[in-house]
Amino acid sequence: MVVIKGCNFPEEGILYDIENQMWVRFDDDGSITSGLTDIGQHIAGDLLYIKPRKLGKSIGRGKRVAVIESGKYVGPINAPLSGKLIEVNQAVLDDAGLVNRDPYGEGWVFRLKPEKLEKERKDLLAGREAVEALRTKLTREEWDCISDHHG
């Protein structure tokens, strides 16, 4: 686990969509599991509600998979890869705060079956490359996970 400005970023087994503040884990069946990064959930604030798109829908990379709502924010969760939405985490639909408490574990948001993986995988960063890109973005945007005020 790497900590940048108080934000946690696991290095093992996870790739990052830096622009959309999403993480991606490749599953054994060829699908991906994804959710908000630690900084993504901090920026959004205490989540109250997640409204996903319909299962089976094909979603383009960078397009909305779900809408999240907190006391101070309503906005999209964008797909880190193009694909078909195959599952939404019922636990986060029942308790959106799971995303805040455990963004890389129980707070995962959705699974999809990638449709353009060969073309789009290069846009996901891992390891040291991801850490440096995250550090640069957090510094440039003046974001952190330490203070009570974000964004």
Z-matrix of the N, CA and C atoms (Angstrom, degrees):
N
C 1 1.454
C 2 1.526 1 109.14
N 3 1.316 2 116.30 1 127.63
C 4 1.457 3 121.88 2 174.95
C 5 1.523 4 107.15 3 -102.40
N 6 1.323 5 116.98 4 137.86
C 7 1.457 6 121.35 5 176.97
C 8 1.522 7 108.04 6 -114.35
N 9 1.332 8 116.43 7 121.94
C 10 1.462 9 122.36 8 179.07
C 11 1.523 10 107.01 9 -122.86
N 12 1.336 11 116.44 10 118.86
C 13 1.466 12 121.51 11 -179.38
C 14 1.527 13 111.58 12 50.37
N 15 1.322 14 115.65 13 40.05
C 16 1.452 15 120.94 14 177.68
C 17 1.524 16 114.86 15 82.03
N 18 1.330 17 117.75 16 -2.26
C 19 1.470 18 122.17 17 -179.39
C 20 1.526 19 109.71 18 -96.49
N 21 1.327 20 116.19 19 136.62
C 22 1.466 21 121.18 20 -179.91
C 23 1.522 22 111.62 21 -91.46
N 24 1.325 23 115.23 22 135.37
C 25 1.458 24 121.51 23 177.77
C 26 1.524 25 109.22 24 -137.90
N 27 1.350 26 117.97 25 102.01
C 28 1.467 27 119.63 26 176.74
C 29 1.531 28 109.87 27 -61.95
N 30 1.323 29 115.80 28 141.84
C 31 1.466 30 120.14 29 179.69
C 32 1.523 31 112.22 30 -96.90
N 33 1.328 32 116.62 31 -32.86
C 34 1.460 33 120.33 32 -173.53
C 35 1.525 34 112.51 33 -83.07
N 36 1.327 35 116.28 34 124.92
C 37 1.459 36 121.21 35 170.64
C 38 1.516 37 115.70 36 75.76
N 39 1.319 38 117.67 37 7.20
C 40 1.465 39 120.23 38 -177.89
C 41 1.517 40 109.64 39 -127.68
N 42 1.334 41 115.39 40 138.69
C 43 1.458 42 122.01 41 172.91
C 44 1.522 43 107.76 42 -112.52
N 45 1.321 44 116.23 43 159.72
C 46 1.461 45 120.89 44 -175.19
C 47 1.518 46 112.97 45 -124.64
N 48 1.332 47 114.38 46 138.45
C 49 1.458 48 123.70 47 167.57
C 50 1.524 49 103.63 48 -99.70
N 51 1.329 50 115.81 49 95.97
C 52 1.466 51 121.83 50 -171.87
C 53 1.530 52 111.26 51 -62.79
N 54 1.314 53 116.64 52 -43.94
C 55 1.465 54 121.22 53 -175.71
C 56 1.523 55 112.14 54 -60.13
N 57 1.332 56 117.16 55 -42.53
C 58 1.470 57 121.41 56 -176.17
C 59 1.529 58 113.43 57 -97.08
N 60 1.358 59 116.67 58 1.10
C 61 1.459 60 122.15 59 -178.50
C 62 1.536 61 111.92 60 52.94
N 63 1.336 62 114.29 61 50.02
C 64 1.457 63 122.54 62 177.21
C 65 1.527 64 108.84 63 -119.79
N 66 1.330 65 116.35 64 150.99
C 67 1.464 66 121.93 65 172.63
C 68 1.523 67 108.28 66 -112.59
N 69 1.331 68 114.86 67 156.32
C 70 1.466 69 122.00 68 -178.23
C 71 1.523 70 108.91 69 -135.01
N 72 1.324 71 115.78 70 133.88
C 73 1.467 72 121.56 71 171.98
C 74 1.520 73 106.66 72 -123.91
N 75 1.331 74 116.91 73 128.83
C 76 1.455 75 120.76 74 177.91
C 77 1.520 76 109.36 75 -81.62
N 78 1.323 77 116.79 76 128.25
C 79 1.453 78 122.79 77 -178.58
C 80 1.529 79 110.17 78 -94.76
N 81 1.331 80 116.37 79 160.03
C 82 1.459 81 122.03 80 -175.83
C 83 1.523 82 113.55 81 -60.56
N 84 1.328 83 117.69 82 -26.94
C 85 1.468 84 120.55 83 -177.62
C 86 1.533 85 113.32 84 -87.45
N 87 1.350 86 117.56 85 7.45
C 88 1.463 87 120.75 86 178.90
C 89 1.518 88 113.52 87 91.18
N 90 1.327 89 116.77 88 -4.82
C 91 1.463 90 119.54 89 176.56
C 92 1.533 91 108.53 90 -88.77
N 93 1.329 92 116.17 91 176.25
C 94 1.459 93 120.67 92 174.47
C 95 1.521 94 109.40 93 -123.60
N 96 1.320 95 115.37 94 151.64
C 97 1.454 96 122.95 95 169.91
C 98 1.518 97 105.34 96 -110.81
N 99 1.341 98 117.13 97 140.32
C 100 1.456 99 119.97 98 -176.09
C 101 1.521 100 111.41 99 -145.52
N 102 1.315 101 115.01 100 158.13
C 103 1.454 102 121.16 101 177.26
C 104 1.515 103 110.14 102 -165.91
N 105 1.320 104 115.21 103 -178.83
C 106 1.463 105 121.31 104 178.80
C 107 1.523 106 110.49 105 -74.25
N 108 1.337 107 116.09 106 143.04
C 109 1.460 108 120.19 107 172.74
C 110 1.530 109 108.62 108 -71.28
N 111 1.310 110 116.06 109 170.44
C 112 1.458 111 120.95 110 177.58
C 113 1.527 112 110.25 111 -57.98
N 114 1.325 113 117.44 112 -44.90
C 115 1.468 114 119.22 113 179.33
C 116 1.527 115 110.05 114 -66.10
N 117 1.325 116 117.57 115 -37.47
C 118 1.470 117 120.57 116 178.87
C 119 1.511 118 112.45 117 -59.08
N 120 1.337 119 116.54 118 -44.82
C 121 1.462 120 119.16 119 179.86
C 122 1.526 121 111.14 120 -72.19
N 123 1.335 122 118.62 121 -31.65
C 124 1.464 123 120.62 122 176.51
C 125 1.527 124 111.22 123 -66.12
N 126 1.332 125 116.67 124 -42.63
C 127 1.459 126 120.54 125 179.94
C 128 1.527 127 110.24 126 -63.21
N 129 1.318 128 116.67 127 -41.71
C 130 1.469 129 120.88 128 -178.74
C 131 1.527 130 111.49 129 -67.15
N 132 1.321 131 117.35 130 -33.27
C 133 1.463 132 120.87 131 -177.26
C 134 1.524 133 110.34 132 92.22
N 135 1.316 134 116.40 133 -169.32
C 136 1.463 135 121.12 134 -177.78
C 137 1.522 136 109.80 135 -68.57
N 138 1.330 137 115.48 136 109.33
C 139 1.457 138 119.95 137 -175.11
C 140 1.521 139 111.58 138 -71.51
N 141 1.333 140 114.18 139 136.67
C 142 1.457 141 121.36 140 179.80
C 143 1.520 142 111.67 141 -107.83
N 144 1.348 143 116.77 142 -29.29
C 145 1.454 144 119.73 143 -167.50
C 146 1.522 145 109.82 144 -157.97
N 147 1.334 146 116.66 145 140.83
C 148 1.470 147 122.61 146 173.14
C 149 1.521 148 107.38 147 -129.69
N 150 1.323 149 116.19 148 125.64
C 151 1.461 150 121.11 149 178.69
C 152 1.530 151 108.56 150 -118.19
N 153 1.339 152 117.02 151 104.70
C 154 1.469 153 120.58 152 -177.10
C 155 1.531 154 112.42 153 -83.68
N 156 1.329 155 114.89 154 163.67
C 157 1.462 156 120.54 155 170.45
C 158 1.528 157 107.80 156 -75.65
N 159 1.316 158 115.81 157 171.94
C 160 1.470 159 121.04 158 -177.31
C 161 1.528 160 111.45 159 -69.88
N 162 1.336 161 116.06 160 141.51
C 163 1.459 162 120.91 161 175.03
C 164 1.522 163 108.97 162 -61.03
N 165 1.327 164 115.88 163 147.23
C 166 1.454 165 121.40 164 179.63
C 167 1.518 166 113.03 165 89.73
N 168 1.328 167 117.46 166 -10.47
C 169 1.464 168 122.60 167 -178.56
C 170 1.526 169 109.80 168 -75.85
N 171 1.331 170 116.55 169 134.74
C 172 1.463 171 120.42 170 172.94
C 173 1.521 172 108.30 171 -84.78
N 174 1.328 173 115.06 172 131.02
C 175 1.459 174 121.72 173 -175.22
C 176 1.522 175 108.49 174 -125.38
N 177 1.304 176 117.27 175 131.53
C 178 1.459 177 121.72 176 179.46
C 179 1.519 178 111.56 177 -77.57
N 180 1.329 179 116.37 178 153.75
C 181 1.461 180 121.46 179 177.92
C 182 1.529 181 109.21 180 -56.25
N 183 1.325 182 116.07 181 132.74
C 184 1.454 183 121.13 182 179.53
C 185 1.520 184 114.24 183 82.66
N 186 1.334 185 116.49 184 -0.73
C 187 1.471 186 120.91 185 179.60
C 188 1.523 187 109.84 186 -96.97
N 189 1.306 188 116.46 187 160.86
C 190 1.461 189 123.38 188 -172.90
C 191 1.525 190 113.00 189 -68.35
N 192 1.339 191 115.46 190 126.51
C 193 1.457 192 123.23 191 173.43
C 194 1.526 193 108.87 192 -97.60
N 195 1.328 194 115.52 193 -35.48
C 196 1.464 195 121.15 194 -177.48
C 197 1.527 196 108.42 195 -156.24
N 198 1.317 197 114.69 196 165.22
C 199 1.463 198 121.51 197 172.15
C 200 1.517 199 106.81 198 -112.29
N 201 1.337 200 115.79 199 134.93
C 202 1.456 201 120.50 200 176.44
C 203 1.521 202 108.87 201 -112.46
N 204 1.325 203 113.96 202 150.68
C 205 1.460 204 119.21 203 179.03
C 206 1.519 205 109.04 204 -136.44
N 207 1.323 206 114.54 205 133.94
C 208 1.465 207 120.92 206 173.26
C 209 1.521 208 106.01 207 -127.25
N 210 1.322 209 117.10 208 -175.75
C 211 1.447 210 120.43 209 178.52
C 212 1.519 211 113.19 210 -63.56
N 213 1.351 212 116.92 211 -22.36
C 214 1.466 213 120.24 212 -175.05
C 215 1.528 214 114.00 213 -124.35
N 216 1.331 215 117.96 214 1.86
C 217 1.468 216 119.38 215 -170.37
C 218 1.516 217 110.22 216 -150.49
N 219 1.328 218 115.38 217 138.15
C 220 1.464 219 121.84 218 167.29
C 221 1.520 220 104.87 219 -130.65
N 222 1.325 221 117.00 220 126.06
C 223 1.453 222 118.74 221 -178.47
C 224 1.508 223 111.82 222 -168.53
N 225 1.338 224 114.81 223 177.17
C 226 1.461 225 119.65 224 -175.40
C 227 1.523 226 113.52 225 -85.65
N 228 1.330 227 114.26 226 154.61
C 229 1.463 228 122.44 227 161.01
C 230 1.519 229 102.86 228 -105.66
N 231 1.329 230 116.58 229 120.71
C 232 1.458 231 121.16 230 -174.88
C 233 1.517 232 111.91 231 -101.13
N 234 1.321 233 115.15 232 145.81
C 235 1.466 234 121.67 233 -179.04
C 236 1.530 235 110.82 234 -68.65
N 237 1.335 236 117.72 235 129.93
C 238 1.459 237 121.01 236 177.14
C 239 1.525 238 112.41 237 -77.18
N 240 1.331 239 116.87 238 -17.01
C 241 1.467 240 123.83 239 177.16
C 242 1.524 241 107.96 240 -143.59
N 243 1.322 242 116.71 241 154.19
C 244 1.461 243 120.38 242 172.65
C 245 1.516 244 108.67 243 -71.88
N 246 1.324 245 116.36 244 141.10
C 247 1.458 246 118.21 245 178.01
C 248 1.510 247 112.68 246 174.23
N 249 1.325 248 113.37 247 178.43
C 250 1.459 249 122.07 248 179.72
C 251 1.522 250 108.87 249 -94.09
N 252 1.329 251 117.06 250 127.37
C 253 1.452 252 122.37 251 178.97
C 254 1.527 253 108.90 252 -70.92
N 255 1.349 254 116.34 253 116.10
C 256 1.466 255 119.63 254 -175.68
C 257 1.522 256 113.95 255 -111.16
N 258 1.338 257 117.73 256 -17.70
C 259 1.457 258 119.27 257 179.11
C 260 1.517 259 109.61 258 -160.59
N 261 1.319 260 115.82 259 144.68
C 262 1.454 261 122.56 260 171.65
C 263 1.527 262 105.79 261 -121.78
N 264 1.305 263 116.45 262 139.00
C 265 1.459 264 121.66 263 -177.56
C 266 1.531 265 109.61 264 -69.85
N 267 1.319 266 115.99 265 107.96
C 268 1.472 267 121.03 266 -179.04
C 269 1.527 268 111.20 267 -59.46
N 270 1.318 269 116.61 268 -33.11
C 271 1.474 270 120.00 269 -178.85
C 272 1.528 271 111.37 270 -61.60
N 273 1.339 272 118.85 271 -38.11
C 274 1.469 273 119.89 272 179.40
C 275 1.533 274 111.42 273 -79.09
N 276 1.328 275 116.78 274 -23.48
C 277 1.467 276 118.72 275 173.82
C 278 1.527 277 109.14 276 -69.45
N 279 1.334 278 116.55 277 -36.35
C 280 1.461 279 121.66 278 178.45
C 281 1.530 280 112.17 279 -76.22
N 282 1.333 281 116.37 280 -33.14
C 283 1.470 282 121.97 281 -177.38
C 284 1.526 283 108.60 282 -146.94
N 285 1.332 284 116.24 283 89.14
C 286 1.472 285 121.20 284 -176.98
C 287 1.530 286 111.95 285 -60.53
N 288 1.333 287 117.31 286 -23.68
C 289 1.459 288 121.48 287 179.10
C 290 1.522 289 113.92 288 -62.34
N 291 1.338 290 117.35 289 -17.29
C 292 1.471 291 120.92 290 174.99
C 293 1.528 292 110.79 291 -57.27
N 294 1.331 293 116.22 292 -34.58
C 295 1.469 294 120.75 293 179.04
C 296 1.525 295 109.33 294 -62.38
N 297 1.337 296 116.93 295 -40.04
C 298 1.466 297 120.73 296 178.48
C 299 1.523 298 111.40 297 -68.92
N 300 1.320 299 117.26 298 -40.60
C 301 1.459 300 121.04 299 -174.03
C 302 1.524 301 113.94 300 -78.74
N 303 1.333 302 118.08 301 -32.81
C 304 1.469 303 121.55 302 -174.84
C 305 1.534 304 110.21 303 -148.46
N 306 1.358 305 117.12 304 66.67
C 307 1.464 306 119.75 305 -172.33
C 308 1.530 307 115.36 306 -60.37
N 309 1.327 308 118.27 307 -28.13
C 310 1.470 309 120.63 308 -177.25
C 311 1.522 310 113.15 309 -99.40
N 312 1.321 311 117.02 310 -2.22
C 313 1.458 312 120.56 311 -177.08
C 314 1.513 313 111.16 312 -120.76
N 315 1.343 314 115.84 313 -109.07
C 316 1.464 315 121.29 314 -177.84
C 317 1.521 316 112.60 315 -61.68
N 318 1.328 317 117.47 316 -19.69
C 319 1.465 318 121.80 317 -177.82
C 320 1.521 319 114.78 318 -91.18
N 321 1.340 320 117.58 319 18.79
C 322 1.476 321 118.55 320 173.76
C 323 1.530 322 107.81 321 -59.91
N 324 1.339 323 116.81 322 153.55
C 325 1.463 324 119.34 323 -172.50
C 326 1.526 325 113.16 324 -105.91
N 327 1.335 326 117.84 325 -46.16
C 328 1.465 327 119.19 326 -175.46
C 329 1.515 328 112.01 327 -152.10
N 330 1.340 329 114.00 328 165.04
C 331 1.464 330 121.89 329 172.51
C 332 1.520 331 107.46 330 -124.21
N 333 1.322 332 115.13 331 142.95
C 334 1.459 333 118.30 332 173.22
C 335 1.506 334 111.16 333 -141.29
N 336 1.329 335 114.39 334 159.07
C 337 1.463 336 123.02 335 178.01
C 338 1.527 337 106.00 336 -97.07
N 339 1.333 338 118.97 337 108.79
C 340 1.470 339 120.92 338 -177.13
C 341 1.527 340 112.16 339 -59.65
N 342 1.332 341 115.64 340 141.30
C 343 1.469 342 121.76 341 179.98
C 344 1.525 343 112.85 342 -112.70
N 345 1.334 344 118.30 343 -16.52
C 346 1.471 345 121.23 344 -179.75
C 347 1.528 346 109.81 345 -135.84
N 348 1.317 347 115.74 346 42.32
C 349 1.457 348 121.16 347 -172.04
C 350 1.527 349 112.87 348 -58.67
N 351 1.327 350 117.78 349 -43.91
C 352 1.470 351 120.50 350 -178.06
C 353 1.528 352 110.66 351 -57.32
N 354 1.315 353 115.76 352 -42.10
C 355 1.466 354 121.54 353 -176.27
C 356 1.528 355 111.76 354 -76.84
N 357 1.331 356 117.90 355 -37.07
C 358 1.455 357 120.97 356 -169.31
C 359 1.523 358 115.53 357 -98.69
N 360 1.307 359 118.72 358 -16.76
C 361 1.469 360 120.36 359 -175.77
C 362 1.521 361 112.37 360 -58.12
N 363 1.323 362 117.06 361 -32.12
C 364 1.464 363 121.14 362 -178.91
C 365 1.526 364 112.43 363 -62.95
N 366 1.339 365 116.87 364 -20.01
C 367 1.460 366 120.88 365 -179.88
C 368 1.528 367 112.49 366 -81.00
N 369 1.330 368 116.68 367 -9.23
C 370 1.467 369 121.17 368 177.72
C 371 1.523 370 108.55 369 -96.44
N 372 1.313 371 116.56 370 136.58
C 373 1.454 372 120.64 371 -177.52
C 374 1.519 373 111.18 372 -109.44
N 375 1.336 374 115.45 373 148.67
C 376 1.461 375 121.18 374 179.51
C 377 1.521 376 109.48 375 -133.43
N 378 1.328 377 115.12 376 163.69
C 379 1.467 378 121.36 377 171.41
C 380 1.510 379 114.43 378 56.03
N 381 1.327 380 115.85 379 -140.32
C 382 1.464 381 122.83 380 -175.57
C 383 1.532 382 111.82 381 -60.20
N 384 1.329 383 116.86 382 -38.34
C 385 1.464 384 120.93 383 179.18
C 386 1.532 385 110.63 384 -60.85
N 387 1.336 386 116.69 385 -43.27
C 388 1.464 387 121.12 386 178.72
C 389 1.525 388 110.40 387 -65.97
N 390 1.337 389 116.82 388 -44.01
C 391 1.464 390 121.14 389 -179.00
C 392 1.529 391 110.71 390 -59.41
N 393 1.327 392 117.12 391 -45.30
C 394 1.465 393 120.08 392 -179.68
C 395 1.527 394 111.42 393 -65.58
N 396 1.343 395 117.49 394 -40.81
C 397 1.468 396 120.74 395 179.06
C 398 1.530 397 110.52 396 -66.30
N 399 1.333 398 116.99 397 -39.97
C 400 1.468 399 120.96 398 177.82
C 401 1.528 400 110.56 399 -65.36
N 402 1.321 401 116.79 400 -43.32
C 403 1.472 402 120.88 401 179.31
C 404 1.532 403 110.00 402 -60.43
N 405 1.330 404 116.44 403 -45.05
C 406 1.467 405 121.13 404 179.48
C 407 1.524 406 110.98 405 -61.39
N 408 1.337 407 116.60 406 -46.13
C 409 1.467 408 120.26 407 -178.26
C 410 1.529 409 110.89 408 -65.94
N 411 1.313 410 118.42 409 -43.50
C 412 1.461 411 121.22 410 -179.69
C 413 1.522 412 110.92 411 -62.67
N 414 1.338 413 116.62 412 -39.34
C 415 1.462 414 120.79 413 179.20
C 416 1.524 415 110.61 414 -69.45
N 417 1.332 416 116.74 415 -46.66
C 418 1.469 417 121.39 416 -178.26
C 419 1.526 418 111.30 417 -62.93
N 420 1.335 419 116.76 418 -41.98
C 421 1.469 420 121.07 419 -176.69
C 422 1.537 421 111.83 420 -86.33
N 423 1.354 422 116.26 421 -4.27
C 424 1.462 423 122.09 422 -178.03
C 425 1.527 424 111.74 423 56.40
N 426 1.341 425 116.23 424 45.01
C 427 1.457 426 122.87 425 177.67
C 428 1.513 427 109.38 426 -100.65
N 429 1.320 428 115.12 427 151.43
C 430 1.459 429 119.90 428 171.77
C 431 1.530 430 108.32 429 -155.93
N 432 1.318 431 115.60 430 170.15
C 433 1.464 432 121.27 431 179.40
C 434 1.527 433 110.53 432 -113.67
N 435 1.326 434 116.65 433 18.52
C 436 1.459 435 120.55 434 -175.17
C 437 1.531 436 111.37 435 -100.38
N 438 1.325 437 116.21 436 -49.85
C 439 1.472 438 119.74 437 -174.98
C 440 1.525 439 111.10 438 -76.30
N 441 1.314 440 116.05 439 164.56
C 442 1.471 441 121.21 440 178.77
C 443 1.518 442 111.97 441 -81.29
N 444 1.320 443 117.92 442 -15.47
C 445 1.467 444 120.47 443 178.05
C 446 1.526 445 108.76 444 -109.06
N 447 1.323 446 115.28 445 133.63
C 448 1.469 447 120.54 446 -174.53
C 449 1.520 448 109.10 447 -132.26
N 450 1.349 449 114.06 448 154.25
C 451 1.454 450 119.53 449 171.49
C 452 1.478 451 114.54 450 86.45
